[in-house]
Amino acid sequence: MRPLDGEEPIDLYEVIRQRYERGAMIVTSNRAIEEWHPLFLDELIGSAAMDRLLHHAHVVVVEGHSYGKAPGARKAS
């Protein structure tokens, strides 16, 4: 993930807000949760999004080697 630009923080917040307590959502990232908040570039939007995203959340952290970076791993075309 990279820092969000322009309307992207608001768009992502809207997706999270509309799904909040209405249905399941699965989010994957190669960043730790602590690194997500600053990506919104707006403290208020970032806090609101993370509060809703993490409320009732089951966080699963997968550790280990990345198969995508393994020697000889094929690159997606």
Secondary structure, DSSP 8 states (H G I E B T S, - for coil): -----TTHHHHHHHHHHHHTTTS------SS-GGGTGGGGS-HHHHHHHHHHHHTT-------S--GGGSTT-----
